[in-house]
Amino acid sequence: MSLPTRPFLVLYVAWHPAFEEGHAIAKKLYDHYRRELYSNVAGGAGLSVIYRHAPDPATSAPAVVDCSESETCAVVMLIDEHFASDEKYVSWAKDLFTQTDAIGLSARVFPIAITAGATHIGFAEQAVRWDRWSTLDHEARLRRLTSDLTYQFCRMLRAYLEHLVRPHEEETALEQYLRKVQIFLSHSKHDADGERIAKEIRQRIFAGDGLGTFFDVHDIPTGLRFDSVLLQQVKVSAVVAVHTDSFSSREWCRREIIEAKRWNVPLVVADCISDTDERGFPYMGNVPVVRMDPVKVDRIDHVIARLLDEVLKDFLWKCRVQLMQNAGTLDAVFFPRSPELVSLAGLSNQAGDRILVVYPDPPLGTEEQRLFEQIAPRYQLRSLTEWLASAKATQ
C-alpha cells in the first residue's frame, strides 16, 4: 500500500496589499484551518493555507497559484475597491478562474465581495457578500465567512470523493457538488424548549446559503412510515442534538442518537439544559458539545459552524481512506472519529476472529483501551499513526 503524497486540500487567500483588513481576515482563516481538529484526519499540521497578496516585481500581480500541487485547491479572493480597480490583480484573478474552470470541480475560486463594487468586475457575481453583513460585529462576520467557506469546501470534497470512487462519471461528481448538506435536528417536543429551539435553528439555516434540514413530521412525505423515514434520514445527515431537559427521556431522541453513532455521521450536541437532565444519556459523548442558553438561543451560529467543521473532517477522512483504498487493499475498518463501544455495534456482521479498527489520532487513553480489551477483545484498535507505523514495520 502506498500513501497519497499530495495534500488533500490547499487553501489560498488572496487580497490586495492596500486592503488594510486583508491580513487580519487571512490570519483568521489560517488559524481556523490549521487547527489540530483538521490535522487529525488530514495529516500534517492541519490544512495548508497560503497567502497571495504581495505583487511579484516582474508582473505587479500576485505569484502564480499551482493547483496541481494538491488533490483539491480552493482560492479565496478578498475583493475590495483596491483589488477591483487594479488591472493587474483583476487580470490575475481572471486567469485563475480560467485555470480552475479547466481543471474542474477539484479546483475552485471563491470570491468574497468586501465592498459592493467588487461584484461588477466580471467574475464576482456569485461572491460571498461580506458587504451585506454590516449588522454583524467583526467577530460574527469572520465566523460567518468561515462557516460559508467550510460548507463550500465540504461540497468540493464530496464531489472529489465521488470522483475517486467513480472516476469516469463526471456528471455524478457534479450532482454531489450541487447537493445540499443535510442537517437532521434531533429534539424533544416534551418540554418548553426543544421544539422552539429546533425551529429557530431551522429558520437560521433556511436564511443561510445552501444547507438543508430535516425536521421530523414537517418533512416526512405522505404515505411513508414515520419510523423508517426518521432512521433513514439520520444515516445520511449531519446531526444536531438539541439537548433539553426531556431529551434523554424520549425514546425517539435516544434512537436517533444511537443510529447516528452506529453510522458514524457528523454529530454535535447543543447543550440547552435549563434545569436538570434526570438521566444523562450515555451515548451523547465522544462528540463536540456547544453550550447554548435555552432562553436567549444566541449561539446558533456557533452550533452550525461546529457542525460544518465536523462535516469537513468527515469528508477529509473519507477522501484519505479512499485514496489509500485506491492505492491498495486495506485490511481494516476505518472510523471517522475515536471509537466507542456503541460504534462497534455496526461491525457485528464482520467476519474473522480479529477485526482491525483504525481511527484518527490521537490514540485512545490507556483506560479506554483497557475497557475495549475487556469487553470487546475481538477488535484491535489503532490510531492512524499507530496503524501506519505498524504497516511500515512489516514491509
C-alpha positions, -999 to 999 in steps of 0.1 A, spaced: 0 0 0 13 35 -10 2 66 7 -10 98 -10 18 122 -14 -1 154 -21 -22 173 4 -60 168 1 -69 204 2 -48 236 -1 -64 269 7 -50 301 -9 -61 335 4 -56 364 -19 -61 402 -13 -47 435 -24 -19 448 -2 -38 482 1 -67 464 18 -59 470 55 -81 443 69 -69 417 44 -41 402 66 -64 400 96 -91 381 77 -65 358 62 -49 352 96 -83 342 109 -88 317 81 -52 305 87 -58 299 124 -91 281 118 -79 256 91 -45 249 106 -60 236 138 -53 201 152 -90 195 146 -81 190 109 -46 176 112 -61 145 129 -79 135 98 -58 150 70 -24 145 84 4 171 88 -3 203 107 -39 210 96 -49 222 62 -23 241 42 -31 279 40 -10 300 17 -12 338 12 -12 356 -21 -12 394 -17 23 409 -23 29 417 -60 56 399 -79 80 427 -91 81 411 -126 44 412 -131 29 436 -105 4 408 -97 4 380 -70 25 349 -75 11 321 -96 -12 295 -79 -3 260 -89 -34 239 -83 -16 207 -93 3 206 -60 -28 193 -41 -57 169 -47 -82 198 -43 -75 235 -43 -96 265 -31 -87 301 -37 -104 327 -15 -103 362 -30 -110 391 -7 -121 417 -33 -123 453 -21 -122 485 -42 -83 484 -44 -84 449 -59 -113 457 -82 -95 489 -96 -61 473 -101 -59 459 -136 -30 436 -128 -49 420 -99 -81 417 -119 -62 401 -148 -45 377 -124 -79 367 -110 -95 362 -144 -66 339 -154 -71 319 -122 -108 315 -129 -99 302 -164 -73 278 -149 -97 264 -123 -126 260 -148 -103 239 -170 -94 217 -140 -130 210 -129 -146 207 -95 -114 199 -76 -102 235 -80 -125 264 -73 -122 302 -67 -144 317 -40 -147 355 -44 -156 375 -13 -172 409 -20 -158 431 7 -175 461 -10 -205 462 -33 -183 474 -62 -164 441 -62 -193 424 -79 -190 445 -111 -156 433 -124 -168 403 -145 -162 373 -122 -176 380 -88 -214 380 -94 -218 349 -72 -195 362 -45 -200 358 -8 -214 391 2 -193 403 32 -205 438 24 -241 428 34 -231 417 69 -228 452 82 -252 445 110 -228 419 124 -198 427 146 -164 419 132 -161 385 150 -195 375 138 -186 384 103 -154 363 105 -174 333 119 -200 336 91 -173 338 65 -155 307 79 -188 287 80 -197 297 45 -162 286 32 -162 254 52 -195 245 36 -181 251 1 -150 230 9 -174 202 20 -191 203 -14 -157 202 -32 -145 172 -12 -178 154 -16 -175 158 -54 -138 148 -52 -147 117 -32 -173 107 -58 -146 112 -85 -123 88 -66 -150 62 -64 -163 66 -100 -135 84 -119 -152 82 -153 -186 95 -142 -182 133 -141 -219 140 -140 -223 122 -107 -195 143 -92 -214 174 -103 -245 160 -87 -226 155 -54 -213 190 -56 -247 206 -60 -264 185 -33 -271 203 0 -255 192 32 -285 177 51 -288 186 88 -311 165 110 -324 183 140 -330 158 168 -351 173 195 -378 166 221 -413 181 220 -419 173 256 -405 204 273 -409 241 267 -376 244 248 -369 215 225 -392 222 195 -389 260 199 -350 259 197 -351 234 168 -374 257 149 -351 287 155 -321 266 143 -340 256 112 -350 291 104 -314 303 107 -303 275 83 -330 285 58 -318 321 59 -282 309 51 -268 296 19 -273 260 7 -279 239 38 -309 217 41 -327 205 72 -349 175 82 -375 184 108 -395 152 116 -432 154 107 -428 185 86 -405 167 61 -420 132 60 -438 126 27 -474 115 29 -478 77 29 -443 68 43 -438 53 77 -426 77 104 -400 54 119 -384 42 87 -380 78 73 -365 91 105 -339 64 108 -330 66 71 -325 104 74 -302 101 104 -279 78 83 -274 104 55 -274 136 76 -252 156 99 -270 157 132 -276 184 158 -289 171 190 -309 198 208 -302 186 244 -330 200 265 -342 187 299 -365 160 285 -343 149 256 -327 119 273 -361 106 285 -376 104 250 -373 70 232 -371 85 197 -344 110 207 -323 82 221 -329 60 190 -318 89 167 -285 94 186 -278 57 187 -283 55 149 -261 85 144 -234 68 164 -238 34 146 -234 51 112 -206 74 124 -223 105 109 -211 140 120 -228 149 153 -228 180 175 -247 183 208 -263 217 216 -264 218 254 -296 236 262 -303 222 296 -323 248 316 -325 229 349 -319 192 352 -314 161 330 -326 133 352 -307 107 333 -278 118 311 -279 96 280 -246 78 279 -243 78 241 -242 116 237 -205 117 245 -174 115 222 -186 144 201 -184 182 203 -208 199 228 -217 236 223 -233 254 252 -264 275 242 -287 293 266 -322 279 261 -339 312 266 -316 335 246 -308 309 219 -279 332 210 -253 308 198 -269 291 168 -241 303 145 -216 286 168 -236 253 167 -238 254 129 -202 263 125 -191 235 147 -213 210 128 -198 221 95 -163 216 109 -174 180 117 -187 175 82 -155 188 67 -135 165 89 -156 136 78 -150 143 41 -113 148 47 -111 114 64 -132 96 38 -110 111 10 -79 99 27 -92 64 32 -105 62 -4 -71 73 -17 -54 46 3 -81 21 -9 -74 31 -45 -36 25 -39 -41 -10 -24 -63 -33 -5 -69 -22 31 -72 -48 58 -90 -26 83 -123 -8 91 -120 30 93 -139 51 118 -140 89 112 -137 96 150 -125 79 181 -143 46 186 -167 38 214 -185 6 223 -217 17 205 -199 23 173 -187 -13 172 -224 -25 170 -224 -18 133 -195 -42 128 -213 -73 142 -215 -88 107 -178 -86 100 -161 -119 95 -130 -130 112 -117 -137 147 -99 -103 149 -111 -70 133 -87 -41 130 -103 -7 135 -84 24 125 -94 59 137 -80 94 136 -53 105 161 -47 109 189 -46 73 203 -72 63 229 -61 67 265 -50 36 284 -82 35 304 -104 34 273 -81 9 255 -83 -14 285 -121 -12 286 -123 -23 249 -99 -52 255 -121 -64 284 -155 -60 267 -147 -64 230 -115 -84 227 -123 -93 191 -115 -57 180 -80 -44 176 -80 -6 178 -52 15 163 -50 53 156 -40 61 120 -4 69 131 -1 36 150 -15 16 121 8 33 95 38 27 117 29 -10 122 23 -14 84 56 2 76 74 -20 101 61 -52 85 71 -42 49 
